[in-house]
Amino acid sequence: MADRNALSKIGLLFMATTLLVMMTGAVVVADHLSGRLTIDEQVTAGTASDVGGHAN
């Protein structure tokens, strides 16, 4: 028979982990919907060739 005290501690750990994941997901979705989330910055293709200021 399993120990009830140990099972309750494991249950609390799973509950806390689940709440953390749900709250993180809610913040990410809310930021995405409001347009504040930027994953990657857009880089133009020609910017690396202009390093040093020398024109060809």
C-alpha positions in Angstrom: 0.0 0.0 0.0 1.4 3.4 -0.9 2.1 6.1 1.7 -0.6 8.8 1.6 1.8 11.5 2.7 4.2 10.8 -0.1 1.4 10.6 -2.6 0.0 14.0 -1.4 3.5 15.6 -1.9 3.8 14.2 -5.4 0.3 15.5 -6.2 1.2 18.9 -4.9 4.4 18.9 -7.1 2.3 18.0 -10.2 -0.3 20.6 -9.4 2.4 23.3 -9.0 4.1 22.3 -12.2 0.7 22.3 -14.1 -0.2 25.7 -12.8 3.2 27.1 -13.8 2.9 25.7 -17.3 -0.7 27.0 -17.7 0.2 30.5 -16.4 3.3 30.7 -18.8 1.1 29.6 -21.7 -1.5 32.3 -20.8 1.1 35.0 -20.7 2.6 33.9 -24.1 -0.8 33.8 -25.7 -1.8 37.2 -24.3 1.4 38.8 -25.5 1.1 37.2 -28.9 -2.5 38.5 -29.2 -1.6 42.0 -28.3 1.3 42.0 -30.8 4.1 42.5 -28.3 5.8 39.2 -28.9 8.6 39.2 -31.4 10.4 35.9 -32.0 13.0 36.9 -34.6 14.1 40.3 -35.8 13.7 40.8 -39.5 17.1 41.2 -41.2 17.5 42.4 -44.8 19.7 40.4 -47.1 22.1 43.3 -48.1 23.1 44.5 -44.7 26.2 42.2 -44.2 27.8 43.4 -47.5 28.0 47.0 -46.4 30.3 46.4 -43.5 33.3 48.8 -43.5 31.6 51.4 -45.7 33.4 50.3 -48.9 31.2 50.5 -52.0 32.0 48.2 -54.9 
